[in-house]
Amino acid sequence: MRHLLLSLVLFQLGLMFSPVSRAEGYELGQGWHAGNYYLSGYANIEVVDRFEVPTRLDLDDLSLFAGGRISQWVNPFTEIELSKHTLIQQGGGAVHGDVIVERFYNDAIFSEHDTLRVGKILAPLGNWNLVHAAPLIPIITRPYSAARGFGSYISGISWLHDPEDGAMPSVQLYWQPDTEWVKRPASQTSRNFRNVFGGHFNMQLGLIDKVGASVQHGQLMETGETFTLYGFNANKSFGKLRLESEAITSHFSGVVLPGAIRFHDNESGIFALADYTVTHQWHGIVEGEYYQDHMVDMPSRSTLVAVAYKPSVPAVWKLEYIHQAGVSASIAPVSTGLKASFSILF
Amino acid sequence: MRALLLLIAGILWTPLGQAGGLLVIASPQVPITTISIEQLADIYTSKKTFWDNHIQVVPVNREATSVERESFSQAVFALPPQELGEYWNRLSFQGKLPPIIQTSDQAVLGFVRSIPGAIGYINANQQPTGVKILLVLP
């Protein structure tokens, strides 16, 4: 594991210092470009006050990503991050973060419309999972519906098709024949998946507006169950008002391994978010979510209000209050409390 | 007399980019002679990545605070540069190369002239040589 991480870091440094014919330099938010190579990243610092637990200051994410567009067949990309590192905690104590390999893959471009992607990727399921970097999302607390009920990382192969006719949806199919490569530690995820395959259909309705549908089938390793998931996502803007929603429903079947409990055969969730641009820099946001975990008796029902201040495009300050009216699963604490964050793309 | 001086000073201080429009320029290897707004939008949203002669498309942008970038964003996308900046940041996170930044008309011109497949925009008061002029934007 350590050797693999070292080789990935060296690969990123290699990309960074490759002898290239032209160098365009650095721009905040879009990273460092040198010819067909680039290095970029983001950082996110959070203050979390969940009322019933000690307040803490976290370096939630320090992420580096590097890529290159070298030839038709060689287009590597990798992302490595330090995740959930507690800097200060009320009453003392500290939680050290984990170094995670989020993505590493290569794109082979068969045509302008067809690409074969091989490696570890973000599962194309909904919109949030694909673009989850803190400076690019409207709120700090990621909805359950966009994270919990599916394999969010896929290690294997994927086919991306962008039709020439914009009236048709783009399609991404994927297959993970075994388990996750460079597996994330247990402190980062309570669910692991294997033998996963699925697809995502995305209809772009403008620069930001889109509507999508997803399907995924796989096995949840912790319980031994198989599942089939259907998902829906939509983004729509009305002037200064931007609406966003994602919904999933999964059916779980098969014998549950000893120690695991299945309260429900289905797991379902939906969230809706409204983001109002008061000025270019100030945003007011409300969000509500319902989520019924199949391993938890009662559902989570949360509402959230937030303000975001964007002094420039790559940086954002956020403050939010979330109220939990149902039962929050201990594994992903969408519980009542306050959060504040500063995040920046660099 | 004072009014005349103020008028002359006003003319001299008017940002050229607001008055002169933009020229969309491309390297001589690009296999087209004109381009539509829709094609430009496809290039600057990374939907079109290769020219018909299989040369890679290399779009060039001005820095976010420039008058030229503001004019280009409005003319092609009818959006402020901030929204496009967010879009390109998302592209970058998804492993796609956003347009390359050059910080002056001369830098854009030099880049487009020397890089096969490059396309960019400069102030229309320039008289570029060694590149193709594909479109004049208001």
Interface residues (C-beta under 8 A of the other chain):
Chain A: R22 E24 G25 E27 G29 Q30 G31 H33 N36 Y38 S40 Y42 F65 G67 R69 F77 R103 Y105 D107 I109 E112 L130 V131 A133 P135 L136 D162 L207 I208 H280 V313 P314 L345
Chain B: T45 K47 K48 T49 F50 Q56 E63 A64 F77 L79 P80 Q82 E83 L84 G85 E86 Y87 W88 N89 R90 S92 F93 Q94 G95 L97 P98 I100 I101 Q102 F111 I115
